[in-house]
Structures are given as structure tokens and as C-alpha cells.
């Protein structure tokens, strides 16, 4: 599916795809994940740079508009097929949650140090644990529950006030970051349900179209006509966000998810470097320790889920092989 996205038709994307194609699958995936991490760092840096003059709701509007423009050529090839669905209600809910999550995420990146906001964004994996139980009716083992609880301990360490002289404690920006992660977890859960009878491209298009629809009203309340340079940066932020998403999807498609998850955490290093170099942000020891705990917990959850899925596939293969054996 990701190879069908319009950005793969651009010359730089074609050259990158050709360069990666001869490598082992996990190496290819790692390369795409690194590209995604770099793109994410560029996007969040632009969010923070433009945040003083352009509120999160307005930036979300430009992000959604850029994503829709990039997808438009592919949409026009088969409009009816792209928008065919039997679950419009879930798509509406998923897009509304995703748009609100993006607004809250942009607000957090504007108001918080990049490293701390980025670390809190990874808690979406922790929120997936209770959602998998209540929405998808999945069984939760002791490992998943324990890892999620440990992860939220890491969040508490990051947000604990008074541990360091420059500690930020728990404020509106931190609340926005956690709420954004929880909402993004809802959209991921919704995607797991919808991919049973919808193509990933259809879900991506609905997210782009409905995202722009939902982002427009709050953007109107804070509307400001950008200067030419700012307009170019806002467009660059939106395009970079779409490319980042496409590279992430490609990496996860090509490589093994358990192997790709650690690569995604290079975002922490990149954003910490940019925050220190360009915004004079120095992460406190509570941020570093808390982020390390969250990373360890989310990696544990990812590893256990991959191991469980692999065991289920092997069991199904054995059953299939047994059924194919001729009766004696």
C-alpha cells in the first residue's frame, strides 16, 4: 500500500526507494524509520518555531491541507473506490479524535521542551493496553499490564515537580501531551478495526479529508494571514508531516515491527539535539530517566505483542498442515 502513495512518484522518493531495495528487509525498514524520525524532528521544530505567531489549531489546518493536496492525485484516479465505506460513523469518530489529538500535540510541542513533549508522545503505546482490552476485547497478560503500569511510573517521574530546579511539573501543556497520546491510541485502535474491511489508503484519505473539515472551524477562531516566508514554512511543515507518516508506514511494512520500534525512538535523540542547539533547551535528569522508563516499557509491550502474534501464526500453520494431511 505505501508504494501507492503519491510521494513515491517524486524523484527523491524514487531514488531512495531504489537505493534501499537491495538491502535486507529489516535494514530497509530501519532506513525508512530513520527518515521518518528525521522528518518528525523537522516538523516539530517548525511547529515550535512558528508557535509564537500561529496557534496549534491553525498549524493543524495547514498540516491537514498539505496532506490532502499530496494525496489528491491518487484520489482522483478512483474517487468512488477510495471513498467507498460501510462504517462512516467510525471514520468520523476516528478523524475527529485524530484532529483533536494533532491540535493538542502541536500545542504541547509549542509550549514544552521538544525532548519532553516527544517522550510523552510515546505513551500512546501504553494507552493502547486498556483500549485493546475494552474495545478490541483482547486478553491482557501480566507482562502487558505490568509494562503499562511501569510506563506510567516513567511519566510520573518526568512530570514530578520539584525534583529539579528547572522542573516543569504538570501543567496544561503536559496534560495536552498525554491527552493527545491517548487520542492517537484511539485512532490506532480504530484503524485495527477498520483494516478488516478497508484498505489503508482509504483510511488515510478519510483521515486527510475529514481532518481538514474538523480542523477548519477551530482554525477560523485564531485565523491569521501568514507572511510569505511563514506561509512557506507552514506548507513545509505540513508536507514534512505527510512524508514522515508515509516513511513510518513504509518502514513498518518492510521491516519486522519489533525490530523497527527501537529505531523510532531515535526521535528522542534528534529532538533533544535540536532543542539544545536551536532552542537552548537542556533536558533535566527527571526527563531523561522518565523517558528511559517509558521507552523500556513500550519496547517490552511491542516485543511481547510480536512474540504472541508469531506464536499464534505458527499454531495456525501447524493446524493447517495437520488438516491437509490425508486420513490414514
N, C-alpha and C positions, 0 to 999 in steps of 0.2 A: 503493500500500500504506500509507504512513504516515497517510493520511487515515482509515484504518480503525482506527487505534489509539484506545482509549477516551478518551485525554486530549483528542482533538479534539472530543469531545462536551461538554467543560466550557465554561462560558460565557466565561471569559477566552480560552481557546484558539480558540473560535469567532469572537470579536471580532477577535483578532489575525489569524486566517486571512482574515476578510473584509477587514480593512484592507490586508493585503499583496496580495490577489488582483488588484487593478487595476494593480499595478506590473509593470515588465518582469521576465522570469524571473530574470535574474541579480540584480536588486535585491531581489526576493522571497527568493531564496536567501541573499543576504547578510544580510537581516534575520533569517532563521531561524538562520543561523550565528552571528550576534551574540547572539541569545537563547540559543543553545547555549553559547557562551563564557561568558556571564554566569552561566548555570545551573551550569556546571562550576566556576566560581570560588566560587560559593556552596557547592556540595557539598564542594569540597576545603577550604574554610575551616572548615566544620563538622567535617570529618574531623580536622583539626588541633586544633580547639577541644576536641573530645571525646576526643582521643587519649590524654590522661593517665589517664583512668579506664576507657576502653573500647578494648581491643586491636583490631588490624586485623581479625582473624578474626570477632570479634563484630560489628563495624561492617559487614562484608561480609554477615553473616547478615541484618541489618536492611535493608541495601540490596537484597538479593535478595528478601526477604519483601515489601517495599514494591512492588517491580517486579511481582511475581506478583499482588498484590492489585489493582493498577491494570489488569492485563491480564485478570483473571478474568471480568469481564462479557462480554468479547468471546469468550473461550474457551468459555464456557457456551452460546453461540449455536450452536456446531458443534464439539462435543468430538471426535467421531470424525475429522472432516475436518481439524481443527487438528493432531491428533497422528499423522495418517497419515504413515508414512515407510518407506522400504526401506533406510535407512542408519543404523540406530540406533547402530552402533559409532562412526561418525564423529561423530555428535551427542554421544555420551557423552564421547569424547575432547575435542571442541571445548568442551563445557561444563566439563569438569574443568580444562582449560587456562585457560579464561576465569575460573573461580572462583579458581584459584591466582594468576592474574595480578592479579585485583582485590585479593586479600589482600596481595600484595607491593606493589601500587601504594598501597594505603591505609597500609601500614607506612612506605613512603618519604615520603608526604606528612605523616605524623605526625612523622617524625624529621628531615626535611630542610627547608631553607627552601623556601617554596612555589614561588618562581621557578625554583630549580634542579631540583626534582622535576618540575615541569611541563615544563621544557626537555628533560629526559631522557625524558619520556613520548613526545615526538615522534620518538624514534629508532625507533619501530615501523615507520615508512616505510622506514628503512634496512634493518631486518631482513627486510622483505618481498622485497628484491632476491635474496638467496641462496635464500629459501624458494620464490620464483617459479621459480627455476632447478631446484632439486632436487625440488620437489613437483609444480608445475604444468608442468614441462618447457618453460618459456618461454625463448626466446633472449634473452641479455643482451648489449646493445651496450656499446660503450666508454663512452657517456655515463652509463648507469645504474651500471655498475661504478665508474667514476671518481667519480660523485656520492656513492655509498655510502661509498667509502673516505674522501673528503673529510669526509663527515658524521661518521664515526667519529674522524677527527682532531679535529673540534669537540668530541666527547665527551671525548677525552683532554685537551683544553685546559681544559674545565670541571672535570675531576676531578684535574688535576695538582696534587699537594700542594706547598706551599712557595712558590707564585707570589705569594700574598698573605698578609698576617698572619692573616687570618681564614679562610684556605682550609680546606676540609673534607677534601680528598683523597678516597681511595677506601675506603669502609667498607661495613658491612652494608647501610645504607640505600641507598647508591649502587648496590650490587650488586642489591638488590631492585628498584630502579627500572629498571635495564637488563634484568633477567630478566623483569620484568613486561611491558616493551615487546616483548621477543622472544616471550613467550607470547601477547600480544594480536595480534602479527603472525601467529602460527599460527592463531588463531581467524579472522582475516580471510581467510587462505588457505583455511581450511576452508569459510568462507562462500562463497568464489568457486566451490568445487567443488560445494557443496550447492545453490546457487541455480540450478543447471542443471535440477533437477527438484523443488525445494522452494520454496514461497512464502516471502518474507521474514518474514511473520507467523508461520509455523510455526517458523522458526529462532529468532525472538525468544521464542516461547512455550517451546520446549525449553530455551533458554538460561536463562529465568527459573525454570522448574520444576526442571531438573537443577541449576541454580546453587544453589537453596535446599537441595536434597538434599546437594550436595557441601559447602556452607558450614556445615551444621548440626553435623557431628562436631567440626571444629576449634573452632567457637564454644562447644560444650559444655565444652571443656577450660579455657576462660577466662571462663566464664559469670559475669555479674554482673547482678543485677536493677537496672535503671536507676531513678533518681529520676524523678518525674513530668515535671519540666522537661527532663531529659536524654532521657527517652523521646520527648517531643515533638520534640526536636532530632534524635534518631536517625531518627524517622519522616520528618521534613522532609528530612534528608539522603538517605534512600532515595528519596522521591518526587521530589526535585530531580534525582537521578541519572537516573531513568527519563525525566523530562521533557527533560533535557539530551540524552539519547540520541535521543529522538523528534524534537527540533528539529534535531539534526545530520542525521538521516536525511532529514527533510523538506527541509532546505537543499540537501543533495547531490542529492536527487531533482529539485528545481525548477531549480536553477542548474547551470551548467557546472562540472564538478569542478575544472578547472584554475583557474577564477575563484574558486571557493569556498575552495580550500586556503589562500590568503593570509589570508582572513577568520578562519579557525580559529586563526591564530597571534595574534589579539588576546588569546587566553587568557594569553599571556605577559605582556602589559601589565597585564591585570586582576589576575592573581595577584601580580605584582610590587608593584602598588599596595596590594593588601590585605595582603600580607606586611609591607610597610613601615609601613602605617598602623596595623594592629591587632596585629601580632606583632613589630614592631621589627626586621624583617629588612632588611638592606641588601645587595643583590647585589654581589659582588666583580667586578672587571673581567674575571676569567677566566670567570665565569659568563656575563656579557654577551657577551663575544667568542665563547665556545664555543657559546652559544645561537644567535648570529647565523650561525655557520658551519653548524650543524645545520639551521637554518631555510632557508638558501640551498640546501643540498644536497637537502633533502626537496622544496623547491619545484621544483628542477631535475628531480628524478625524476618528480614529478607532471606537470610540463609536458611532458616527453618522452613519458610514457606516454599522455597525452591526444593528443598530436600523432601518435603511432604508431597509436592506435586510430582517430583521424579519417581518417588515410591509408588504413587497412585498410577502413573503411566506404566511402570514396569509390571505392576499387578494386573492391569488391564491387558497388557501384551501377553502375559502368561495365560490369562483366561481365554484370550482369543486363540492362542496357539493350542490350548487344550481342546477348545471347541472344534478346531479344524482337524484334530486327529481322527482318523477313521475308527469306527467302533470295532472292537475285536470280536 
